[in-house]
Amino acid sequence: MTALAVAVAAVCAVLTAAGVAKLVQPEGTAAVLSELGLPGGTGSARALGVVEVVLGVAGLSIGGRWLPAVVAVAYSGAAGVVVAARRAGLGSCGCFGARSPEPSTAHAVLDVACAFIAGAGAAAGVPALATVLEGRTALGAATVLAATVALATAVVTLFLRPAH
């Protein structure tokens, strides 16, 4: 259960990072939304960022079944946007605000993988990250946190990789 909780925490952390990126530099996301015929503008991009931050932080803090399920839906939606942006020939996916890479099949697959991880967490009912850390030695807690950060960093790195 710890490995699944760490994986779910990592995808929640990535969702939080994507939301923060939209809040700080919403222009890239706003352009993608507009070009796909969705409500655009920096206000919409920032609103999406707020939702992602709240959902990501809640997923990290609360755990359970329903929050990971909503995170899975969010990643499924992101995969859909990436596929639509790719089909439309857009130069950006909008996922990380102005720093977003060109949409790619690999990016969509990574979104689906994150949705799958969150969905597995929903099915299992994963504990919050703080609960996973309870009762562990300092070294054990540091190891769990390091694994979470390493996995989240790897996923963000893969998301931000230029398409080939």
C-alpha positions in Angstrom: 0.0 0.0 0.0 2.9 2.4 0.7 4.1 2.2 -2.9 0.7 3.0 -4.3 0.2 5.8 -1.8 3.6 7.3 -2.8 2.7 7.0 -6.5 -0.7 8.7 -5.9 1.0 11.4 -3.9 3.5 12.0 -6.7 0.8 12.4 -9.3 -1.1 14.8 -7.0 2.2 16.8 -6.6 2.5 16.9 -10.4 -1.0 18.1 -10.7 -0.3 20.8 -8.1 2.9 21.9 -10.0 0.9 22.1 -13.3 -1.7 24.3 -11.5 0.9 26.6 -10.1 2.5 26.9 -13.5 -0.9 28.0 -14.9 -1.3 30.5 -12.1 2.1 32.1 -12.7 2.2 32.0 -16.5 -1.3 31.4 -17.8 -0.8 32.6 -21.3 0.2 29.3 -22.9 -2.8 27.5 -21.4 -5.1 30.4 -22.3 -4.0 30.2 -25.9 -4.5 26.4 -26.1 -8.0 26.7 -24.6 -8.9 29.4 -27.1 -7.5 27.5 -30.1 -9.5 24.4 -29.1 -12.7 26.4 -28.9 -12.9 26.2 -25.1 -13.5 29.2 -22.8 -10.1 30.9 -23.0 -8.3 33.8 -21.6 -5.9 34.1 -18.7 -8.9 34.1 -16.3 -9.9 30.6 -17.5 -6.4 29.4 -17.4 -5.9 30.7 -13.9 -9.2 29.2 -12.8 -8.1 25.8 -14.1 -4.8 26.3 -12.2 -6.6 27.0 -9.0 -8.7 23.8 -9.4 -5.6 21.8 -10.1 -3.7 23.2 -7.0 -6.7 22.6 -4.8 -7.3 19.1 -6.1 -3.5 18.2 -5.9 -3.1 19.5 -2.4 -6.3 17.8 -1.2 -5.2 14.5 -2.8 -1.9 14.8 -0.9 -3.5 15.8 2.3 -6.7 13.7 2.5 -6.3 10.5 0.5 -9.2 8.1 0.6 -11.2 7.0 -2.4 -13.0 9.9 -3.9 -10.1 12.4 -4.2 -7.9 10.0 -6.1 -10.9 9.3 -8.3 -11.3 13.0 -9.1 -7.5 13.2 -9.8 -7.9 10.3 -12.2 -10.7 12.2 -14.0 -8.5 15.3 -14.2 -5.6 13.4 -15.8 -8.1 11.8 -18.2 -9.3 15.2 -19.2 -5.7 16.4 -19.6 -5.0 13.4 -21.9 -8.0 14.4 -24.0 -6.7 18.0 -24.3 -3.3 16.8 -25.3 -4.7 14.6 -28.0 -7.0 17.4 -29.3 -4.0 19.8 -29.3 -1.9 17.3 -31.2 -4.7 16.7 -33.8 -5.1 20.5 -34.2 -1.4 20.9 -34.8 -0.9 23.2 -31.9 2.6 24.0 -30.7 1.8 23.7 -27.0 -0.3 21.4 -24.8 -1.0 24.1 -22.2 -0.4 21.7 -19.3 2.3 23.7 -17.6 1.3 27.2 -18.6 3.9 29.1 -20.8 6.5 26.3 -20.3 4.3 23.7 -22.0 5.9 21.5 -24.6 4.4 20.5 -28.0 1.7 17.9 -27.5 2.8 14.4 -28.2 1.5 10.8 -28.1 4.0 10.1 -25.3 2.6 13.0 -23.3 -1.0 11.7 -23.7 0.2 8.2 -22.6 1.8 9.7 -19.5 -1.4 11.5 -18.6 -3.3 8.2 -19.0 -0.7 6.5 -16.8 -1.2 9.1 -14.1 -4.9 8.6 -14.4 -4.4 4.9 -14.0 -2.3 5.4 -10.9 -4.9 7.7 -9.3 -7.6 5.3 -10.3 -5.8 2.4 -8.6 -5.5 4.6 -5.6 -9.2 5.3 -5.6 -10.0 1.6 -5.9 -7.7 0.8 -3.0 -8.5 3.8 -0.9 -5.0 5.2 -0.3 -4.0 7.0 2.9 -2.9 10.6 2.8 0.9 11.1 2.6 1.0 12.3 6.3 -0.7 9.0 7.3 1.9 7.0 5.4 4.6 8.9 7.3 3.1 8.3 10.8 5.0 5.9 13.0 8.0 5.8 10.8 11.5 6.5 11.9 13.1 9.7 10.6 15.0 7.7 8.1 11.9 5.9 7.0 9.9 9.1 6.6 12.7 10.7 4.7 12.9 7.7 2.4 9.1 7.9 1.7 9.3 11.6 1.0 12.4 11.2 -1.2 10.7 8.6 -3.2 7.6 10.8 -3.6 9.7 13.8 -4.7 11.8 11.7 -7.0 8.8 10.2 -8.8 7.1 13.5 -9.1 10.2 15.1 -10.5 10.6 12.3 -13.0 7.0 12.7 -14.2 7.3 16.5 -14.5 10.6 16.0 -16.4 8.9 13.6 -18.8 5.9 16.0 -19.2 8.2 18.9 -20.0 10.4 16.9 -22.5 10.2 18.3 -26.0 8.2 16.1 -28.4 10.2 14.0 -30.9 
